[in-house]
Amino acid sequence: SQLVNFMSIRTWDNPGSWSTNYSALAVSNDNGENWAVYPGSLRQPSGGNENFQMGAFLKPGPGDPYLYSFGTPNGRSGAAFMSRVNPAQAPDLSKYEYWNGSNWAPGNPGAAVPVIPGPVGEMSAQYNTYLKQYLALYCNGANDVVARTAPAPQGPWGPEQVLVTSNEIPGGIYAPYLHPWSTGKELYYN
């Protein structure tokens, strides 16, 4: 099955910022033809869940049983936070654990601390088999595509490495999503 994190937009505010009603999870068991929302997965933008209104799933590296999810607040200027869950329990928000800077705190999104400082816009992440590191791509405050690497999903994340500047792409850059089959030495993203 396929799992997607989505958000419900309440208002479009200044460029690069918006407000949400909630974020939630939807699942498809027929290769994306039909989707159903898990009702218990709605995250209202409060109580710590304001930092998980946009999500980027991360499949773990070898031997890791969890599904990880980066969360960011509404817009393109917030930091990235981290949660994890047993993949079979992904629809149940009470089963999530949140990285508090030293440990995984069960069931408390308000305990999460930033793992990547903002601004983080439209991120994606994966385990890179060539680097044997976790890799995150996103647009920074200058709207450049940047990468960071880390030995574990919660970090510590290294410094930004600029891949493409916004000046190199007429009209700007948006959402550098890693292709799910991209691995090894060659990196593919859109």
Summary of the structure (lengths in Angstrom):
residues: 190
radius of gyration: 16.0
end to end distance: 23.0
largest distance: 44.5
contacts: 553
relative contact order: 0.13
helix: 10%
strand: 40%
